[in-house]
Amino acid sequence: MRGLHGKRVMITGAAGGIGLATAERFYAEGARLLLCDLRPAAETDLASRFSSERMRYVQADVATQAGLDLADAAMAEDGGIDVLINNAGITRDKSALKLTAEDWDKVIAVNLTAVFRLSQIAAKHMKNQGRGGSILSAASVVAHYGNFGQANYVATKAGVIGLTKTLARELGRAKIRVNAVAPGFIDTEMARKVPEANLAALCERTPLGRLGLPEEIAAAYAFLASDDGAFVTGTCLNVDGGLVM
């Protein structure tokens, strides 16, 4: 993709699944990575995959003020930020009448509040730099149609889409583009915990007849962050094999 070489890219939830695939794609495009995750053991694995000259690991929980401060400091130490990818997310699935206040608050904190707070921090760095940037966030196709047992998760992903559109309006004059990607059902560790019969049913509902690959979500992020996506802002790109259609 044009214009990604040398870009400073922060990815949250970078130690596995879509986050890791996204890190690998941006690294292949020549970007400099700030990889953020909760797990201390992830640093060793990531160090084996990426050169220390173009990758730094930030162990941080961006749902906490301490984690946000670490992310902010890492951006400053790297001279700023060009691309932020809000990929970190969790689920705590239960039917709505069984959801506890803790189940609700934790998912909101990680999947929505952290997205806003980190986007706010990155946008300030981008605005101070004076050359704009790109903020990308993980939505989900379930935000478009709801999903049984996921009232908390769906609410966050619908919130991400609304937040994306608002930030795009507010930050456009500063040359900061803000977009979201809504994956369908993707072949990740989370998906592999779903019973085989349920996975088969999901594939049956998907016009392309299969699960998506993490690399296909990474490709969408790469396009939206690159110069090839320079006139795209305020959109939510569905990468779902036609499921929502």
Contacts in CASP RR format, 6 or more apart in sequence:
PFRMAT RR
TARGET T0000
AUTHOR 0000-0000-0000
METHOD contacts of the structure
MODEL  1
MRGLHGKRVMITGAAGGIGLATAERFYAEGARLLLCDLRPAAETDLASRF
SSERMRYVQADVATQAGLDLADAAMAEDGGIDVLINNAGITRDKSALKLT
AEDWDKVIAVNLTAVFRLSQIAAKHMKNQGRGGSILSAASVVAHYGNFGQ
ANYVATKAGVIGLTKTLARELGRAKIRVNAVAPGFIDTEMARKVPEANLA
ALCERTPLGRLGLPEEIAAAYAFLASDDGAFVTGTCLNVDGGLVM
1 29 0 8 1.000
1 222 0 8 1.000
1 223 0 8 1.000
1 225 0 8 1.000
1 226 0 8 1.000
1 227 0 8 1.000
1 228 0 8 1.000
2 226 0 8 1.000
2 227 0 8 1.000
2 228 0 8 1.000
3 226 0 8 1.000
3 227 0 8 1.000
4 26 0 8 1.000
4 29 0 8 1.000
4 30 0 8 1.000
4 31 0 8 1.000
4 83 0 8 1.000
4 222 0 8 1.000
4 225 0 8 1.000
4 226 0 8 1.000
5 29 0 8 1.000
5 30 0 8 1.000
5 31 0 8 1.000
6 30 0 8 1.000
6 31 0 8 1.000
6 32 0 8 1.000
7 26 0 8 1.000
7 30 0 8 1.000
7 31 0 8 1.000
7 32 0 8 1.000
7 82 0 8 1.000
7 83 0 8 1.000
7 225 0 8 1.000
8 31 0 8 1.000
8 32 0 8 1.000
8 34 0 8 1.000
8 75 0 8 1.000
8 78 0 8 1.000
8 79 0 8 1.000
8 80 0 8 1.000
8 81 0 8 1.000
8 82 0 8 1.000
8 83 0 8 1.000
9 26 0 8 1.000
9 31 0 8 1.000
9 32 0 8 1.000
9 33 0 8 1.000
9 34 0 8 1.000
9 81 0 8 1.000
9 82 0 8 1.000
9 83 0 8 1.000
9 84 0 8 1.000
9 85 0 8 1.000
9 225 0 8 1.000
10 33 0 8 1.000
10 34 0 8 1.000
10 35 0 8 1.000
10 36 0 8 1.000
10 58 0 8 1.000
10 71 0 8 1.000
10 74 0 8 1.000
10 75 0 8 1.000
10 81 0 8 1.000
10 83 0 8 1.000
10 84 0 8 1.000
10 85 0 8 1.000
10 122 0 8 1.000
11 19 0 8 1.000
11 22 0 8 1.000
11 23 0 8 1.000
11 26 0 8 1.000
11 33 0 8 1.000
11 34 0 8 1.000
11 35 0 8 1.000
11 36 0 8 1.000
11 85 0 8 1.000
11 87 0 8 1.000
12 36 0 8 1.000
12 37 0 8 1.000
12 62 0 8 1.000
12 71 0 8 1.000
12 85 0 8 1.000
12 86 0 8 1.000
12 87 0 8 1.000
12 88 0 8 1.000
12 114 0 8 1.000
12 118 0 8 1.000
13 19 0 8 1.000
13 36 0 8 1.000
13 37 0 8 1.000
13 38 0 8 1.000
13 87 0 8 1.000
13 88 0 8 1.000
13 89 0 8 1.000
14 20 0 8 1.000
14 22 0 8 1.000
14 23 0 8 1.000
14 33 0 8 1.000
14 35 0 8 1.000
14 36 0 8 1.000
14 37 0 8 1.000
14 42 0 8 1.000
14 46 0 8 1.000
14 87 0 8 1.000
15 35 0 8 1.000
15 37 0 8 1.000
15 38 0 8 1.000
15 39 0 8 1.000
15 42 0 8 1.000
15 45 0 8 1.000
15 46 0 8 1.000
16 37 0 8 1.000
16 42 0 8 1.000
16 188 0 8 1.000
16 189 0 8 1.000
17 188 0 8 1.000
17 189 0 8 1.000
17 214 0 8 1.000
18 87 0 8 1.000
18 138 0 8 1.000
18 183 0 8 1.000
18 186 0 8 1.000
18 188 0 8 1.000
18 214 0 8 1.000
18 217 0 8 1.000
18 218 0 8 1.000
19 85 0 8 1.000
19 87 0 8 1.000
19 214 0 8 1.000
19 218 0 8 1.000
20 214 0 8 1.000
21 213 0 8 1.000
21 214 0 8 1.000
21 215 0 8 1.000
21 217 0 8 1.000
21 218 0 8 1.000
22 85 0 8 1.000
22 87 0 8 1.000
22 214 0 8 1.000
22 217 0 8 1.000
22 218 0 8 1.000
22 221 0 8 1.000
22 222 0 8 1.000
23 33 0 8 1.000
23 35 0 8 1.000
23 46 0 8 1.000
23 49 0 8 1.000
23 50 0 8 1.000
23 55 0 8 1.000
24 49 0 8 1.000
24 215 0 8 1.000
24 218 0 8 1.000
25 215 0 8 1.000
25 218 0 8 1.000
25 219 0 8 1.000
25 221 0 8 1.000
25 222 0 8 1.000
26 33 0 8 1.000
26 83 0 8 1.000
26 218 0 8 1.000
26 221 0 8 1.000
26 222 0 8 1.000
26 225 0 8 1.000
27 33 0 8 1.000
27 49 0 8 1.000
27 50 0 8 1.000
27 54 0 8 1.000
27 55 0 8 1.000
29 222 0 8 1.000
29 226 0 8 1.000
30 54 0 8 1.000
31 54 0 8 1.000
31 83 0 8 1.000
32 54 0 8 1.000
32 55 0 8 1.000
32 78 0 8 1.000
33 50 0 8 1.000
33 54 0 8 1.000
33 55 0 8 1.000
33 56 0 8 1.000
34 56 0 8 1.000
34 58 0 8 1.000
34 71 0 8 1.000
34 74 0 8 1.000
34 75 0 8 1.000
34 78 0 8 1.000
34 81 0 8 1.000
35 42 0 8 1.000
35 46 0 8 1.000
35 50 0 8 1.000
35 55 0 8 1.000
35 56 0 8 1.000
35 57 0 8 1.000
35 58 0 8 1.000
36 57 0 8 1.000
36 58 0 8 1.000
36 59 0 8 1.000
36 60 0 8 1.000
36 62 0 8 1.000
36 71 0 8 1.000
36 74 0 8 1.000
36 88 0 8 1.000
37 57 0 8 1.000
37 58 0 8 1.000
37 59 0 8 1.000
37 60 0 8 1.000
37 88 0 8 1.000
38 59 0 8 1.000
38 60 0 8 1.000
38 61 0 8 1.000
39 59 0 8 1.000
40 59 0 8 1.000
42 57 0 8 1.000
42 59 0 8 1.000
43 57 0 8 1.000
43 59 0 8 1.000
46 55 0 8 1.000
46 57 0 8 1.000
47 55 0 8 1.000
47 57 0 8 1.000
56 74 0 8 1.000
56 78 0 8 1.000
58 70 0 8 1.000
58 71 0 8 1.000
58 74 0 8 1.000
59 70 0 8 1.000
60 66 0 8 1.000
60 67 0 8 1.000
60 68 0 8 1.000
60 70 0 8 1.000
60 71 0 8 1.000
61 67 0 8 1.000
62 68 0 8 1.000
62 71 0 8 1.000
62 88 0 8 1.000
62 110 0 8 1.000
62 114 0 8 1.000
62 117 0 8 1.000
62 118 0 8 1.000
63 106 0 8 1.000
63 109 0 8 1.000
63 110 0 8 1.000
63 113 0 8 1.000
63 114 0 8 1.000
68 114 0 8 1.000
68 117 0 8 1.000
68 118 0 8 1.000
68 121 0 8 1.000
71 118 0 8 1.000
71 121 0 8 1.000
72 121 0 8 1.000
75 81 0 8 1.000
75 121 0 8 1.000
75 122 0 8 1.000
75 125 0 8 1.000
76 125 0 8 1.000
80 125 0 8 1.000
80 126 0 8 1.000
80 129 0 8 1.000
81 122 0 8 1.000
81 125 0 8 1.000
81 126 0 8 1.000
81 133 0 8 1.000
82 126 0 8 1.000
82 132 0 8 1.000
82 133 0 8 1.000
82 134 0 8 1.000
83 133 0 8 1.000
83 134 0 8 1.000
83 135 0 8 1.000
83 136 0 8 1.000
83 225 0 8 1.000
84 118 0 8 1.000
84 119 0 8 1.000
84 122 0 8 1.000
84 134 0 8 1.000
84 135 0 8 1.000
84 136 0 8 1.000
85 136 0 8 1.000
85 137 0 8 1.000
85 138 0 8 1.000
85 221 0 8 1.000
85 225 0 8 1.000
86 114 0 8 1.000
86 115 0 8 1.000
86 118 0 8 1.000
86 119 0 8 1.000
86 135 0 8 1.000
86 136 0 8 1.000
86 137 0 8 1.000
86 138 0 8 1.000
86 160 0 8 1.000
87 138 0 8 1.000
88 110 0 8 1.000
88 114 0 8 1.000
89 110 0 8 1.000
89 111 0 8 1.000
89 138 0 8 1.000
90 106 0 8 1.000
90 107 0 8 1.000
90 110 0 8 1.000
90 111 0 8 1.000
91 107 0 8 1.000
91 150 0 8 1.000
91 153 0 8 1.000
91 190 0 8 1.000
92 99 0 8 1.000
92 103 0 8 1.000
92 106 0 8 1.000
92 107 0 8 1.000
92 152 0 8 1.000
92 153 0 8 1.000
93 149 0 8 1.000
93 150 0 8 1.000
93 153 0 8 1.000
94 100 0 8 1.000
94 103 0 8 1.000
94 149 0 8 1.000
95 148 0 8 1.000
95 149 0 8 1.000
95 151 0 8 1.000
96 149 0 8 1.000
96 151 0 8 1.000
99 151 0 8 1.000
99 152 0 8 1.000
103 152 0 8 1.000
104 151 0 8 1.000
104 152 0 8 1.000
107 152 0 8 1.000
107 153 0 8 1.000
107 156 0 8 1.000
108 152 0 8 1.000
108 155 0 8 1.000
108 156 0 8 1.000
111 153 0 8 1.000
111 156 0 8 1.000
111 157 0 8 1.000
111 160 0 8 1.000
112 155 0 8 1.000
112 156 0 8 1.000
112 159 0 8 1.000
112 160 0 8 1.000
112 163 0 8 1.000
115 137 0 8 1.000
115 160 0 8 1.000
115 163 0 8 1.000
116 163 0 8 1.000
119 135 0 8 1.000
119 137 0 8 1.000
119 163 0 8 1.000
119 167 0 8 1.000
119 178 0 8 1.000
122 135 0 8 1.000
123 135 0 8 1.000
123 167 0 8 1.000
123 171 0 8 1.000
123 174 0 8 1.000
123 176 0 8 1.000
126 132 0 8 1.000
126 133 0 8 1.000
126 135 0 8 1.000
126 171 0 8 1.000
126 174 0 8 1.000
126 176 0 8 1.000
127 171 0 8 1.000
127 174 0 8 1.000
127 176 0 8 1.000
130 174 0 8 1.000
130 175 0 8 1.000
131 175 0 8 1.000
132 174 0 8 1.000
132 175 0 8 1.000
132 176 0 8 1.000
133 175 0 8 1.000
133 176 0 8 1.000
133 177 0 8 1.000
134 176 0 8 1.000
134 177 0 8 1.000
134 178 0 8 1.000
134 179 0 8 1.000
134 224 0 8 1.000
134 225 0 8 1.000
135 167 0 8 1.000
135 171 0 8 1.000
135 176 0 8 1.000
135 177 0 8 1.000
135 178 0 8 1.000
135 179 0 8 1.000
136 178 0 8 1.000
136 179 0 8 1.000
136 180 0 8 1.000
136 181 0 8 1.000
136 221 0 8 1.000
136 224 0 8 1.000
136 225 0 8 1.000
137 160 0 8 1.000
137 163 0 8 1.000
137 164 0 8 1.000
137 178 0 8 1.000
137 179 0 8 1.000
137 180 0 8 1.000
137 181 0 8 1.000
138 157 0 8 1.000
138 160 0 8 1.000
138 180 0 8 1.000
138 181 0 8 1.000
138 183 0 8 1.000
139 157 0 8 1.000
139 158 0 8 1.000
139 160 0 8 1.000
139 161 0 8 1.000
139 164 0 8 1.000
139 180 0 8 1.000
139 181 0 8 1.000
139 182 0 8 1.000
139 236 0 8 1.000
140 153 0 8 1.000
140 154 0 8 1.000
140 157 0 8 1.000
140 182 0 8 1.000
140 183 0 8 1.000
140 184 0 8 1.000
141 182 0 8 1.000
141 183 0 8 1.000
141 184 0 8 1.000
141 238 0 8 1.000
141 240 0 8 1.000
141 243 0 8 1.000
141 244 0 8 1.000
142 150 0 8 1.000
142 153 0 8 1.000
142 154 0 8 1.000
142 157 0 8 1.000
143 154 0 8 1.000
143 157 0 8 1.000
143 158 0 8 1.000
143 159 0 8 1.000
143 160 0 8 1.000
143 161 0 8 1.000
143 182 0 8 1.000
144 182 0 8 1.000
144 238 0 8 1.000
144 244 0 8 1.000
145 244 0 8 1.000
146 154 0 8 1.000
147 153 0 8 1.000
147 154 0 8 1.000
157 182 0 8 1.000
160 180 0 8 1.000
161 180 0 8 1.000
161 182 0 8 1.000
161 236 0 8 1.000
164 178 0 8 1.000
164 179 0 8 1.000
164 180 0 8 1.000
164 234 0 8 1.000
164 235 0 8 1.000
164 236 0 8 1.000
165 234 0 8 1.000
167 176 0 8 1.000
167 178 0 8 1.000
168 177 0 8 1.000
168 178 0 8 1.000
168 179 0 8 1.000
168 233 0 8 1.000
168 234 0 8 1.000
169 234 0 8 1.000
171 177 0 8 1.000
171 178 0 8 1.000
172 178 0 8 1.000
172 233 0 8 1.000
177 224 0 8 1.000
177 229 0 8 1.000
177 230 0 8 1.000
177 232 0 8 1.000
177 233 0 8 1.000
177 234 0 8 1.000
178 233 0 8 1.000
178 234 0 8 1.000
179 224 0 8 1.000
179 232 0 8 1.000
179 233 0 8 1.000
179 234 0 8 1.000
179 235 0 8 1.000
179 236 0 8 1.000
179 237 0 8 1.000
180 234 0 8 1.000
180 235 0 8 1.000
180 236 0 8 1.000
180 237 0 8 1.000
181 217 0 8 1.000
181 220 0 8 1.000
181 221 0 8 1.000
181 224 0 8 1.000
181 236 0 8 1.000
181 237 0 8 1.000
181 239 0 8 1.000
182 236 0 8 1.000
182 237 0 8 1.000
182 238 0 8 1.000
182 239 0 8 1.000
182 240 0 8 1.000
182 244 0 8 1.000
183 212 0 8 1.000
183 217 0 8 1.000
183 239 0 8 1.000
183 240 0 8 1.000
184 206 0 8 1.000
184 212 0 8 1.000
184 238 0 8 1.000
184 239 0 8 1.000
184 240 0 8 1.000
184 241 0 8 1.000
184 243 0 8 1.000
185 191 0 8 1.000
185 199 0 8 1.000
185 202 0 8 1.000
185 203 0 8 1.000
185 206 0 8 1.000
185 211 0 8 1.000
185 212 0 8 1.000
185 240 0 8 1.000
185 243 0 8 1.000
186 211 0 8 1.000
186 212 0 8 1.000
186 213 0 8 1.000
186 214 0 8 1.000
186 216 0 8 1.000
186 217 0 8 1.000
187 211 0 8 1.000
187 212 0 8 1.000
187 213 0 8 1.000
187 214 0 8 1.000
188 214 0 8 1.000
191 199 0 8 1.000
191 211 0 8 1.000
194 202 0 8 1.000
199 211 0 8 1.000
202 211 0 8 1.000
203 209 0 8 1.000
203 210 0 8 1.000
203 211 0 8 1.000
205 243 0 8 1.000
206 240 0 8 1.000
206 241 0 8 1.000
206 242 0 8 1.000
206 243 0 8 1.000
207 241 0 8 1.000
207 242 0 8 1.000
207 243 0 8 1.000
207 245 0 8 1.000
208 241 0 8 1.000
208 242 0 8 1.000
209 241 0 8 1.000
212 239 0 8 1.000
212 241 0 8 1.000
216 239 0 8 1.000
217 239 0 8 1.000
220 237 0 8 1.000
220 239 0 8 1.000
223 229 0 8 1.000
224 232 0 8 1.000
224 237 0 8 1.000
238 244 0 8 1.000
END
